[in-house]
Amino acid sequence: MTPRTMAKTGKTRHEAVSLATVARETGVSVATVSRIVNSKSGRASAETIARVAEAIERLGYRPNPVGRALRRRASRVVAMLSPNLDNPAMAAIAVSTEAALRDAGYVMILCDTHDRPELQDDYLQAMRDQFVAGYVMVSAVRSKGLEEALGRGDPVVFVARRNPFGGGAFVGIDDRAAGADAADFMLARGIERPAVLMAAQNISSTAERAAGFIERLVARGIPDEAIRRASAPGLSHIEIGYSAAGALVRDGGWPPGALCVSDLIAYGAYRLAVESGLAIPRDCTLVGVDGNGLNDWIAPWLTSIRIPYEIFGRHILEQLRLQWSGAVTSEVHVPHESLAATPQ
């Protein structure tokens, strides 16, 4: 496309020109444009064919081979986009998904988005250029590229954190139920004034854990104002746990118990407790969420709600297959391991 043409159409080299763009310019349907592009003009008149051909040339439209590959499932590659792969929970989801895809004859590419929308979009575009068959979005954030992928109807499964735009295929636990389980656990041990530690950017999964915890405590007679809450900014859950625990201590001292919305937040809180001379769990019961496999080795002091990440992969694969076949997807809630079964 020449600079003069770009000025005339208002397009830049970086703006995508789609079938819909050509259809709007020519006043015909997207289906008609698609047939003409694929040399299957059908009943389109010679005048319509010429008008569409002129618009294609003027706008610089090029057929999108990636979209065709996605629709035809020509690719055997699936992209997983996940933040902060140093988090054992993210790594466990990746291991489970890779194994399920490999057994089904697919190859998985793994990208770390670091919870940054611009990096998420860079990877979405890079993976689209690689003709991937679908995307597994672990703890996705809102971004323009994700919105566009959903608008195109690309196969996407959201894991752990729901679609930030709403709807879509989802695999995770019932986070509210997990929070409620933690509340029951504490009340059963006589801890009637527990606290909750969370991230300042409390997104769907961790926000629902905290909400379920508080709602269950209130339902069982604990005044809402008696439930202490502390949060801290950042992306590292260990650092968030340390800082949030510090804020809690400065605002009234250590509570007898606290829900940490992830195991890593509990690790951070534990570090501060050790520095403060507290014995965990004797002086403060910390309950985490994840059930990190390392806990038995490095955190025997932690009670954790275990999420069976090892079975996530098969559910993720099934949700992708439903989309590839044009079937209806759903929200899959994988049961977490009840704390009632946790030995004390």
N, C-alpha and C positions, 0 to 999 in steps of 0.2 A: 504494500500500500504506500503510495507516495505521500509526502507531507501535505501536498495540496488536497489530496483525497481525504486525509485524516482531518484536516481543518474543516472540510465540507461536511463530514459525517459526525465530527465531534468525538471520534474514537482515537485512542492512543494505541501504541503498539502493545501495551500491557493489558488492554481490555479485551476480554474474550468475546468473540462474536459467535453466537449460537444459532441454531436453526430457528429459534423463537425470534431472534433479532431480524433475520431475513424475512420471516413470516410477517412481522409487524411492518417492515419497510415496504412489502409488496402487497399487503392486504389479502393474503391467502393463508390457509391453515398450515400448521407445522407439519402435518402429515403430507400435505401436497409438496412442501419444500423438500421433505425427506425423500419422497419418491423421485423427485426431479434430480436431487443430488446423487441418488443411487441408480440413475438411468432407468427408472421405472415410472415414467410420467403418467401412465394410465390415460385417463380422459382429459388431462390438462390440455388446454388449447395451446397453439403455437405462440400466441401472444403472451400467455401466462408463463410458459417455459422461458421465453426470451426475457421477460421482466424479472423472473427469479434469477436467471443466469447473470443479468446485468447487476442485480443487487449483490449477488455472491462476489462478483469481481470487484465491485465498488467498495463493499464492506470488508473485503479480505477474508471472507469466511473460509475455513478449512475444516473438512470432516474430522471428527474427534475419534481416533482409533481407540483411545482409552475407554471412552464410553461404550463403544461397541464390544470391547473385550469384557467389560463389566457385565453388560447385558447378556452376553453369550457364555459367560463363565469360561472364557478361553484361557484365563490364567489359573495357575495352581498355586499362586502366592497370596498369602494373607498378611496384612500389616497390622501389628499391634503397636499402638501408641500409648505409652504409660509414663507417668511422672515419677521421678525420684526412685530409680531402680536400686538405690542403696537401701531402700526400705524392704525388709524381708517379705512383707505382705505382697508388694508389687512383684518381687521376684518369684514368689510361690505361684501367683496367678499366671505369670509368663511360662513357668515350667509346665504347669498343668495344661495350658492352652497349646503350647508347642507340641506336647506329646500327643494330644488328641488330634491335632491337625496332621501331624506326621503320620499317625496310624491311618488317617483317612486319605493320605496321598497328597497332602499340601505342605508347602514350605512356609514358615513364618519369618517375617522380618520384624525386628524389635527396635523401636525408637524411643528414646527418653525425652519427653517434652519438658521436663523440669517445671511442670505446672505453669508454663508460660504460653499464652495464647498465640503470640507471633511465631514461636517455635513449633507449636502444634500445627499451625497453618503451613509452615515451611515443609514439615514432614508429610502432611496431607497431600500437598501438591507434588512432592517428590515421589511419594508412593503411587499417586495417580499416574504419574509419568512412567511408572514401572508396570503399569497394567495389572495392578493387584485386583484380586477377585472380591475383596471386601476388607473392612476395617474392624478391629477390636479396639474400642476406645476405653481404656482403663482410667477412671477418675478424670474424665474429660472436663475442659473448661469451655466457656462460651467463646466463640471466635467466628470471624467472618467465613473462614474456609470451611469450618464444620457446618455452618448454616448452609453454605452452598452445596456441600456434599449431600446433606440431607434433602435439600431442594431438588437435587438431580435424581434422588432415589437410590444413591449408592448403598450397597449392603453395609450396614453399620450395627454393631452390637455394643451396647454400653455395659460396662462392668464396674461394680463396686459403687460408683457414683452415677446417678441417673442422668439421662439426656438433659443438658442445661436448657434446651429449648422445649422440653416436654415430649412425652410419648416415646415410641420406638422400642426396640428390643432391649431387654435389661436382664443381667444376671448378677445377683448379689444376695445378701441376707436381708431379713426384715430387721432393719436397724433399730426401729422403735422397740420391737420386741426384745432385742438384745439389751437395750438400755433399761427396759422394765425388769429384765432378768437380773441385772446388776443391782437394781433397787431392792428387789426381793431378797437377794443374797445378803445385802447389808442389814436390812431390817431383821432378818432371821438371826443375825449375830448381835442384835441389840444396838446397832449403829443407827441412831435416830437423827443425827445432824450431819449427814455426809455432804461432801462438796463435789463439784464436777470441774474438771480441767479440760480445756479445749483450745482450739486454734481460733484466732480472731477472725480469719477467713473461714468460718465454720460452714463448709459446704454440705450438700444434701446428706451424705452418709453419716458424717460425724455430728451434724446438727440434729439428725433424727435420733441418733443414739442418746445425745444429751436430752432431747425433748422427751423421749420415752422414759428415761431415768427420772426426770423431774415430774412428769405426769403420773407415774406410778407412785412416787413418794407422796404427792399431793392426794392422790386417790386413797392412799392408806393412812391419811391423817396428819402428814407432816406439812406444816404451813409453808407456803411457797417462799415467804421471806426468810425462812430458816434454812433454806437450801443455798449454800454459798456457791458462787460461780466465779471462775477466774479464767482468763484467756490471755494469749500473747500473740503478736504478729510473727510472720515468718513462714518459711516453707519446711524447715527442718523440724520434725516433730519432737526430736530429742531436745533441741534448744527451746522449742515452745513449751514443753513440759517443765523444763528447768525455770524458765521465766514466769510461767503461769503459777507454778508452785510458790515462787518468790512473792508474787503479787498477793497470793492467798495468805501467806504467812504475815506479810506486812499489814494485811487488812483484818487481822484477828487471830493469827497463830495457826498451827496445824490442826486440821479437823481429825476426828477419830477414823474417818474413812473417806475415800475419794474415788469417783469414777474417772478414769483417764480414757478418753475416747479412742485411743490407740495404744498398743503396747509401747511404742516409742515415746509417747508422751509420758507414760509411766516410768520409763527409764530415766527421763530427764528429771521427773519429780523425785525419784529415788536418789539421784545424785545430790540434789539439794538436801534431802533428808539426812543422808550420810554426813554431809558437811555441817549440818545443824546438830549432829549428835543424836538423831532419832534412830530407833530400831524399827525397821519395817519387817513384818507386819505388826509387831507387838504394840507400837505406839500409834500407828496409822495403817489401816488396811487399804491397799491400793488394788483396784480392779481395772484391768486393761481389756482391750478388745483386739483380737487377731489370733491369739494362741500361737505366737511365734515358736517355731520348733527349737529355737535356741534357749527358750525360757528355762527348760529343765537344767541347762548347763550354766547359764549366767544370771538367771533371775528366778531362783526357787522361792523367793519372797513374794512373787507376783501371782495373784489370782487373775486368770485371763479367760474371757469368753472366746472359745476356739471357733474359728471359721474354717470349714473344711475346703480350703482352696484347692486341694488336690482333685476335687470332683468338678470344679468350675469348668474345666476345659471341655468336657463332653456336652455341657449345657450351652456353652458358647458356640461350639460347632453346630449343634442342633439349631440354634437361632440363626446362624448363617445359612444353613441349608434351607430353612423355611423361606428366607428372603430370596435365595437363589431360585427357588421353585415358584416364587410368587405367592406363597401362602402367608397367612396372618401370623405375626410374631406375638410375643407376650412378655410379661414380667415374670422371671423365674426367681423365686425366693428359696435359696438353699438353706435348709435348717441349720442354725448354729448349734454348738454343743452346749447344753444347759449346764449352768454352774452347779445345779443340784447334784450333778454327777461328779463334780470336781472333788477329789479327796482332800481333806484338810488335816 
